[in-house]
Amino acid sequence: MDRFLTKFRHLVVLIIFLTSGIAQASSSVEGVRSGIYKSGTRFVLDFKEKINYKIIQKKDTKEIKIIFPSINWKLPKKRVFSRGAIISYEFNRVALDKTELLLRTNSKVSISRSFILPPIDYKYFRLVIDLSSINKGKEVKSLNKSYNDNKLVISKIKSPIPLFKPLLKSKPVIVIDPGHGGVDGGAIGLNGSLEKDITLTAALYLKKIINDSGRYKVILTRSSDKYLKLRQRINIARKSKAKLFISIHADSINNSRIRGASVYTLSETASDKEAEKLAKRENKADLIGVGSDLDSEDNDVAQILISLVQRETMNHSLKFASIFINQLKRKEKVLGRPNRKAGFVVLKASDVPSILIEMGFMSNKADERKLQTKKFKSKLASAMLESFDRFFEEVDN
């Protein structure tokens, strides 16, 4: 009897050990996002480990089912999205070793591709699914594909009617501000190029590429060689009801060896002495602060409202700056500490998230030459578009 109890206890310990090992082995989902990407929709899931999965899509339906082995779903089991073709997801645990994620769309879509990105330049493995719209009159083909053995089978699963309708929103307005202009030439490069010309040509290129994407509307503070006060630049962003304000510049310092891009957000306390000096140089163009639309309010109430708006605006500015610099450093050289803070007057719109981008150094020959190339401007535009997609998906949801 004692021998039997001893074996039984060992068996229980073994079962507990194995089940706990299985639980730990199951990959956990750390993040989810969906938004407009190029001419379609991109859906992304973050996993701690590489995962096998299967995608099922029935003919002529507005649902996509993704089947996983047992996973640790740390996120809300249901969620609605406001941008792109995907309007909601719903997570369900089907069995001990099987889970599924149901995506509902606002129109018929086809899966153009799906793939796993390794955590080379990011913390997690990413499952990426790209969707494209189906033209009227064309049908959606059935799909049942496993992404561990690549077998293709026609699905016969019935799909219920989507529960949610999408929220219709207009294109977010982005104001891009080419620094300097007119009598204010800005920094002068080692080869004689002017900062005002480099920022203008970059802004014109960015406007075309970003507007051509169809996802955002870019407005420039200037599209020719003219002088604008800092307050005028801010007011353009506010009158345009901009969702983001991006001022682009090219720095210059005494050390010609320093090169690379950096991003600044507003702070009364500069992150370092160089940031403080740069802010003072840029602010010399115009020392007028931004006006308030709250003059008619009681002073105490106005101060509270301004404080709340500024806090949210600064948080959004910091969020976008972080997203953008992470995208840019995958494509281009950036400074060792690229996220910086300083008291730039041009960033003081209390209700528009704002950043200032120093694209590089005019005082460095390589940077001065690079800033004038189409290759660099193309990388900058790509980083901006990817950052806009991620920023607005996170803010909207």
Rosetta blueprint (number, residue, H / E / L):
1 M L
2 D H
3 R H
4 F H
5 L H
6 T H
7 K H
8 F H
9 R H
10 H H
11 L H
12 V H
13 V H
14 L H
15 I H
16 I H
17 F H
18 L H
19 T H
20 S H
21 G H
22 I H
23 A H
24 Q H
25 A H
26 S L
27 S L
28 S E
29 V E
30 E E
31 G E
32 V E
33 R E
34 S E
35 G E
36 I E
37 Y E
38 K L
39 S L
40 G E
41 T E
42 R E
43 F E
44 V E
45 L E
46 D E
47 F E
48 K L
49 E L
50 K L
51 I L
52 N L
53 Y L
54 K E
55 I E
56 I E
57 Q E
58 K L
59 K L
60 D L
61 T L
62 K L
63 E E
64 I E
65 K E
66 I E
67 I E
68 F E
69 P L
70 S L
71 I L
72 N E
73 W E
74 K L
75 L L
76 P L
77 K L
78 K E
79 R E
80 V E
81 F L
82 S L
83 R L
84 G L
85 A L
86 I E
87 I E
88 S E
89 Y E
90 E E
91 F E
92 N E
93 R E
94 V E
95 A E
96 L L
97 D L
98 K E
99 T E
100 E E
101 L E
102 L E
103 L E
104 R E
105 T E
106 N L
107 S L
108 K L
109 V E
110 S E
111 I E
112 S E
113 R E
114 S E
115 F E
116 I E
117 L E
118 P L
119 P L
120 I L
121 D L
122 Y L
123 K L
124 Y L
125 F E
126 R E
127 L E
128 V E
129 I E
130 D E
131 L E
132 S E
133 S E
134 I L
135 N L
136 K L
137 G L
138 K L
139 E L
140 V L
141 K L
142 S L
143 L E
144 N E
145 K E
146 S E
147 Y L
148 N L
149 D L
150 N L
151 K L
152 L E
153 V L
154 I L
155 S L
156 K L
157 I L
158 K L
159 S L
160 P L
161 I L
162 P L
163 L L
164 F L
165 K L
166 P L
167 L L
168 L L
169 K L
170 S L
171 K L
172 P L
173 V E
174 I E
175 V E
176 I E
177 D E
178 P E
179 G L
180 H L
181 G E
182 G L
183 V L
184 D E
185 G L
186 G L
187 A L
188 I E
189 G L
190 L L
191 N L
192 G L
193 S L
194 L E
195 E H
196 K H
197 D H
198 I H
199 T H
200 L H
201 T H
202 A H
203 A H
204 L H
205 Y H
206 L H
207 K H
208 K H
209 I H
210 I H
211 N H
212 D H
213 S L
214 G L
215 R L
216 Y L
217 K E
218 V E
219 I E
220 L E
221 T L
222 R L
223 S L
224 S L
225 D L
226 K L
227 Y L
228 L L
229 K L
230 L H
231 R H
232 Q H
233 R H
234 I H
235 N H
236 I H
237 A H
238 R H
239 K H
240 S L
241 K L
242 A L
243 K L
244 L E
245 F E
246 I E
247 S E
248 I E
249 H E
250 A E
251 D E
252 S L
253 I L
254 N L
255 N L
256 S L
257 R L
258 I L
259 R L
260 G L
261 A E
262 S E
263 V E
264 Y E
265 T E
266 L E
267 S L
268 E L
269 T L
270 A L
271 S L
272 D L
273 K H
274 E H
275 A H
276 E H
277 K H
278 L H
279 A H
280 K H
281 R H
282 E H
283 N H
284 K L
285 A L
286 D L
287 L L
288 I L
289 G L
290 V L
291 G L
292 S L
293 D L
294 L L
295 D L
296 S L
297 E L
298 D L
299 N H
300 D H
301 V H
302 A H
303 Q H
304 I H
305 L H
306 I H
307 S H
308 L H
309 V H
310 Q H
311 R H
312 E H
313 T H
314 M H
315 N H
316 H H
317 S H
318 L H
319 K H
320 F H
321 A H
322 S H
323 I H
324 F H
325 I H
326 N H
327 Q H
328 L H
329 K L
330 R L
331 K L
332 E L
333 K L
334 V E
335 L E
336 G E
337 R E
338 P E
339 N E
340 R E
341 K E
342 A E
343 G L
344 F L
345 V H
346 V H
347 L H
348 K L
349 A L
350 S L
351 D L
352 V L
353 P L
354 S E
355 I E
356 L E
357 I E
358 E E
359 M E
360 G E
361 F E
362 M L
363 S L
364 N L
365 K H
366 A H
367 D H
368 E H
369 R H
370 K H
371 L L
372 Q L
373 T L
374 K H
375 K H
376 F H
377 K H
378 S H
379 K H
380 L H
381 A H
382 S H
383 A H
384 M H
385 L H
386 E H
387 S H
388 F H
389 D H
390 R H
391 F H
392 F H
393 E H
394 E H
395 V H
396 D H
397 N L
